[in-house]
Amino acid sequence: MTQTMQQVVLASPAKGSPLPENFRVETVPVPVPGDGQVLTRTLWLSLDPLLRFAIDEVRLTGATHIRPGEVMYGGTVSEIVASNHPDYAVGDIVEGRTGWREYAALDPIKADIVRGPLRKVDPALGPVETALGVLGMPGQTAHACAVGIGQVGPDDTVAISAAGGAVGTVAGQIAKIRGARVIGIAGGPAKCAAVKALGFDECVDYKATDFAERLAAAAPKGIDVYIDNTGGAVTLAVLPLLNRGARMPMCGFIAYYGVGMEGPGPDHLPGFYRMIMTKGLKIEGFSGQAVAGGDAVAEMAGWLREGRLRNQETVIEGLATAPAAFCETFRQGNSHIGKVLVHVA
Ligand SMILES: NC(=O)c1ccc[n+]([C@@H]2O[C@H](COP(=O)([O-])OP(=O)(O)OC[C@H]3O[C@@H](n4cnc5c(N)ncnc54)[C@H](OP(=O)(O)O)[C@@H]3O)[C@@H](O)[C@H]2O)c1
């Protein structure tokens, strides 16, 4: 009897914030690996905001593009359960972009949805799912923000938007390890409490009507490093508080994901450019993994072992829940804290 599995395909492109109806769960036969291929069994699926770019109606510059009917792409940690490739053995744990499906048959070096080879995960570094969170792409991005581009030091006041997210929770803890005063910005009192429990000095609720005043009160000496994960109204409140020569790792802009090229409201760019000029700001966009590299993972694995860095995750059970959980990411003030993972098997 043919063994079957679940997979999630794109049903329709997203307009604005993604909706569960944009996805469809299908039951299909488990694929059979061909020559040079491996069969992976998905253990953990990572839900990342950047996946929103892949499901737009139009192909966005530099983004993977998924068309209706295609399996949703995304990062996973999987186990090799069959191998026709000499470098990969049954039982190996690998990280890669094998997609929203329970099994995938693919060439581990040059696969369809996977960009680049499947990377072997060293279970000695921590629980294997941390390869998608604190010791994976979001953690490396946080390291790039705080250490590489932000160059956070002990005299700095650091502000972080989406502080309760996968990047924000780690970036704030690294900034604390480096001795800075750290202010998180997140939606709602519960999330702010969770952020503070990670050791942040303050967490300001951007949903409060007096958010700008509260933020200014939390940063009496101004802000030296702003790790921007959102853009939008949160960033507009931070900009006036930036000190001269402040560093601004421009990590993400989730407030503008899915709103088209122009963004909402009046065009703030002239004022923004003026502020870059008058305050001599150093603003840098980047790929976190490219900036941080493997040394960052080794450093953070050491901090995890020593208990100086805490691994914060929100785990959702079952592949079929992935569409709703992914859409929840874009609802401001959701209950997600830290890295959002789907436990598949
Ligand atoms: N440059 C890179 O290499 C790189 C790598 C990874 C991620 N990123 C980017 O970094 C950002 C954070 O990623 P992540 O993995 O930490 O995300 P995440 O864990 O999914 O957290 C996202 C959080 O952002 C908040 N949010 C959503 N819409 C918002 C809005 N309009 N305004 C303010 N906050 C909003 C929500 O929390 P609240 O409850 O607080 O609203 C949400 O839970 C994203 O923009 C992502 O694309 C960049």
The ligand as an ORCA input file, in Angstrom:
! r2SCAN-3c Opt
* xyz 0 1
  N      17.935     40.739      7.361
  C      17.836     39.433      7.614
  O      18.732     38.625      7.276
  C      16.630     38.927      8.362
  C      16.631     37.613      8.894
  C      15.516     37.196      9.665
  C      14.421     38.049      9.860
  N      14.447     39.291      9.278
  C      13.323     40.218      9.495
  O      13.338     40.602     10.862
  C      12.012     40.825     11.317
  C      11.704     39.949     12.529
  O      11.793     38.575     12.151
  P      11.445     37.430     13.232
  O      11.854     36.126     12.639
  O      11.963     37.850     14.554
  O       9.842     37.515     13.244
  P       8.787     36.805     14.217
  O       9.448     35.988     15.267
  O       7.774     36.138     13.350
  O       8.091     38.057     14.942
  C       7.348     38.963     14.208
  C       6.598     39.892     15.176
  O       6.527     41.194     14.591
  C       5.442     41.886     15.213
  N       4.716     42.619     14.181
  C       3.979     42.115     13.156
  N       3.485     43.118     12.399
  C       3.915     44.290     12.970
  C       3.733     45.668     12.665
  N       3.000     46.059     11.617
  N       4.321     46.595     13.482
  C       5.047     46.218     14.562
  N       5.262     44.923     14.906
  C       4.703     43.974     14.111
  C       4.541     40.824     15.889
  O       4.771     40.932     17.309
  P       3.943     41.985     18.254
  O       3.020     41.116     19.034
  O       4.976     42.634     19.105
  O       3.190     42.910     17.355
  C       5.125     39.512     15.374
  O       4.933     38.440     16.270
  C      11.094     40.549     10.135
  O      10.833     41.789      9.497
  C      11.938     39.641      9.261
  O      11.545     39.668      7.916
  C      15.525     39.737      8.550
*
